[in-house]
């Protein structure tokens, strides 16, 4: 069993995930896609988050060059395209997420962005099936599953995990910020991921750079042994309704 399969097996052991953990790699040269086995490439223009959905629901390895992507936030955050005046002045957000142009400009300024032109393609696939070395792993899960990832990440270092988001352009949080910081990122699926990428109402996303995956899995293993587990074991208690009902039935039998 290869390293990726071992990581996938452990993640599923401790998290019981409904969809595949997704391996993601950014590519400097789109020609690198030709070296990836079993690659499927879309024949249509898409939103970037859709390739992650094919990976996590169906296990497909999907590639996307910058020309394939239609999402304007994704292309700016990944450095596929240069940030422009409309974006920087808040035109994407004013009247939609922010009341004023000034507020919208603040929102735009906070979006994590990779250096322009550093990457020009991206590939993702089910972690246990890919033949490339990923930069990070994306996991869609419910709040309890993401809680266990956070607990695993804090096993050795302690403290707290901070989350920063404006709830749109989730690729900026889960890919760009993860690459820039090398740290665990927790994010809400954005509208695009929900509308086009099949994210559900209960989903959260954890983005784990490969440099810290072993530490997080070890933390989940140790906290699992200590009794913090998923699914969360519920406390057994006496159903008082049935106690009362049983008394009523016994009384009725005597009559």
Long-range contacts (C-beta under 8 A, 24 or more apart in sequence): 4-127, 4-128, 4-130, 4-134, 5-128, 7-127, 7-137, 7-213, 7-217, 8-126, 8-127, 8-128, 9-128, 10-217, 10-220, 10-221, 11-127, 11-137, 11-139, 11-217, 14-148, 14-152, 14-217, 14-220, 14-221, 14-224, 14-229, 14-230, 15-139, 15-141, 15-145, 15-148, 15-149, 15-220, 15-230, 16-145, 16-230, 16-231, 17-139, 17-140, 17-141, 17-145, 18-140, 18-141, 19-56, 19-57, 19-140, 20-55, 20-56, 20-57, 20-59, 20-126, 20-127, 20-128, 21-56, 21-126, 21-127, 21-128, 21-137, 21-138, 21-139, 22-52, 22-55, 22-56, 22-124, 22-125, 22-126, 22-127, 22-137, 22-138, 22-139, 23-55, 23-124, 23-125, 23-126, 23-127, 23-130, 23-132, 23-134, 23-137, 24-52, 24-122, 24-123, 24-124, 24-134, 24-135, 24-136, 24-137, 24-138, 24-175, 25-122, 25-123, 25-124, 25-132, 25-133, 25-134, 25-135, 26-78, 26-114, 26-118, 26-119, 26-121, 26-122, 26-135, 26-175, 26-179, 27-119, 27-120, 27-121, 27-122, 27-123, 28-118, 28-119, 28-120, 29-120, 29-121, 30-65, 30-66, 30-120, 30-121, 32-121, 33-63, 33-65, 33-121, 33-123, 36-61, 36-63, 36-123, 36-130, 36-131, 36-132, 37-61, 37-131, 38-125, 38-129, 38-131, 39-63, 39-123, 41-68, 42-68, 45-69, 45-70, 46-70, 46-196, 47-71, 47-74, 47-192, 47-196, 47-197, 48-74, 48-78, 48-122, 48-171, 49-74, 49-170, 49-171, 49-190, 49-192, 49-193, 49-196, 49-197, 49-199, 50-196, 50-197, 51-122, 51-124, 52-124, 52-138, 52-193, 52-197, 53-193, 53-196, 53-197, 53-198, 53-199, 55-124, 55-125, 55-126, 56-126, 56-138, 56-140, 57-198, 59-125, 59-126, 59-129, 60-125, 60-126, 61-123, 61-124, 61-125, 61-126, 61-129, 61-130, 62-123, 62-124, 62-125, 63-121, 63-122, 63-123, 64-121, 64-122, 64-123, 65-120, 65-121, 66-120, 66-121, 71-169, 71-171, 71-192, 73-111, 73-168, 73-169, 73-171, 73-172, 73-192, 74-169, 74-171, 74-172, 76-111, 76-113, 77-111, 77-112, 77-113, 77-114, 77-169, 77-171, 77-172, 77-175, 77-176, 78-114, 78-119, 78-122, 78-171, 78-175, 78-176, 79-113, 79-114, 79-115, 79-116, 79-117, 79-118, 79-119, 79-176, 80-119, 80-120, 81-116, 82-116, 83-113, 83-116, 93-166, 93-168, 97-166, 97-167, 97-168, 107-166, 110-164, 110-166, 111-166, 111-169, 111-172, 112-172, 112-173, 112-176, 112-177, 112-180, 113-172, 113-176, 114-176, 114-179, 114-180, 122-175, 133-210, 134-210, 135-178, 135-179, 135-209, 135-210, 136-174, 136-175, 136-178, 136-179, 136-207, 136-208, 136-209, 136-210, 137-207, 137-208, 137-210, 137-213, 138-174, 138-205, 138-206, 138-207, 138-208, 139-205, 139-206, 139-207, 139-208, 140-189, 140-199, 140-203, 140-204, 140-205, 141-203, 141-204, 141-205, 141-206, 142-202, 142-203, 142-204, 143-202, 143-204, 144-230, 144-231, 144-232, 145-230, 146-186, 146-204, 146-205, 146-206, 147-230, 148-220, 148-223, 148-228, 148-229, 148-230, 149-184, 149-206, 149-208, 149-216, 149-220, 150-184, 150-186, 150-206, 151-219, 151-220, 151-223, 151-228, 152-215, 152-216, 152-217, 152-218, 152-219, 152-220, 152-221, 152-223, 153-184, 153-212, 153-215, 153-216, 153-219, 154-219, 155-215, 155-218, 155-219, 155-220, 155-222, 155-223, 156-215, 156-218, 156-219, 161-186, 163-187, 168-192, 170-205, 173-205, 173-207, 174-205, 174-207, 175-207, 177-207, 178-207, 178-208, 178-209, 179-209, 182-209, 182-211, 182-212, 183-209, 183-212, 184-208, 184-209, 184-212, 184-216
